[in-house]
Amino acid sequence: MPLPALFRHALRLPVIGAPMFLVSFPPLVKALCQAGVVGTFPHVNARPTAQLDAWLTEIAADLAAYRAAQPQAVVAPHGVNLVVHRSNPRFEPDLDVVVQHRVPFVITCLGHPGRVVDAVHGYGGTVFCDVTSAEHARKCIDAGVDGLICVGGGAGGHASAQSSFSLVREIRRFYDGCLVLGGAIGDGWQVRAAESLGADLAYVGTRFLATQESNAQPDYKQMVVDAGVADLVYTDRLSGVPANFLRPSLQRHGVDPDALPPKRPDMGSLADHEARLWKDLWSAGHGVATIDDVPTVQALVQRMADEYRAACALPRSAALAP
């Protein structure tokens, strides 16, 4: 299965650090790239557009300096996630900034990627698109994206209700391009399992949220460490799109996760509530089930690389006939 040239021999582990709202800031992005996995961030984390320009300048300069100082190190490319929905007023000006900086990797979500594909391909960049269904995948393929990110069930943030196993296999039946699989992937064993299912790369979010370089609040990181899958709520009532949220974060702000009011058209149900979505009401994926520490990114990627190598060396099943 083809891997875009941008990623060939450029990663220590076949992993993309997923862009997380209010979590993925330059320190996390740079730490991921320096550890040898792709670092990304949502463009709307930088506010206003002038800050996006500053962040991209900082990230590119610091990674170039790190490469020069550590010529033997595997330093992965960085990327930006663009929300392409028509309701996003930042889309056009921020796309202009992305093009000016010739950002090597761009991820689109919540809309049609065609405008981004044209602009980014114009300077030779690579475009992937988040998809949560086969129907969405087909539209993105028609738009000419370089790869698809299958955001399966159990992912943090906006996630499909469809099992990751089912989603990636369904899309692989009609798409022979680069596939990325996300949804509760947090260790090297799961990265290897994603490859076995037909994915080329794994998409890791919640596990990197609970790292020292993450911009998540300390209480947020601790809640992820303490949480289990039973502490997650999957609902479209908060943001208007189905997503996973941490139940304790809702409860401590007086939002009853078992009695959410109906959502309004094109939005969630919190318009009159003082708790702010994402900032106060926190998201996480099913990966919380196996997270019990908050390491540095470098230490975590090393651990995942060791697990990945162990998974690649698994012996033949004893259940199989000789």
KASULFEN-V978941 format. One record per helix or strand. SS is the DSSP state (A for helix, B for strand). FROM is the first residue (numbers start at 1). LEN is the number of residues. If there is no record, write none. Layout:
ss;from;len
SS;FROM;LEN
SS;FROM;LEN
This chain:
ss;from;len
A;5;3
B;15;3
A;26;10
B;38;5
A;43;3
A;49;21
B;78;6
A;91;11
B;105;5
A;114;8
B;126;6
A;134;10
B;147;5
B;157;2
A;164;9
B;178;5
A;188;9
B;201;4
A;206;4
A;218;9
A;229;3
B;232;4
B;243;4
A;247;5
B;277;1
B;281;1
B;283;1
A;286;5
A;297;16
